[in-house]
Amino acid sequence: MKKLFQDPYIIIGLIIAHVLLFFSFHDKTIFWYIFSGSLLVLIAYATFKGEVDDEVSFIQYILLGALSGFLLYFVFLLGIRAIEILHLPFDKSIKNLYKWYAPSLFWQYLALVLVAAPGEELFWRGFIQKRLLNYFKPSFSILFGAILYASAHIYSGSFLLVLAAFISGFVWGYLYFLKKSMPLVIVSHIIFDLMIFIILPFK
């Protein structure tokens, strides 16, 4: 752990990410403007400080990415159904998340697919998790990477969003470690986002 804190690139990257996401979530009316710009900054930082892995074929990363994105969506769907069956007090929280952060304009949907999903994967998996592997065993790096990814969502004020970020971050982190393919996890992330925001939203 001591060596990790001696790595200025990962520390600076995490500080930048937290500052940018703090301002992104600070004003819900301009969330998509600030969030999109923030992800562009994180993409630039991640790609400047590291290489992008792509060790599977085009067909593999499209098929595995799509399949994993669908499966992750259905895991979340089961969780939502469990919340409803158990009458847990999260129904209003889910509606608020859609109201505050779901894309509603055409350019926001474009930003979701072209900026948000690729940007989060390039930074959190392609840079943060990959760099953590220099200091920790794979299992801990994936877990710690998911925790760091979730921690950047605390500024949303939503426990559910933090939990969702942790679960999805762990899944995408494991996929990235297993297949060493950034396109695969980006496709998975895009499919998941399309499902929850456009095709079959939870609200």
Disulfide bonds with the S-S distance in Angstrom:
none
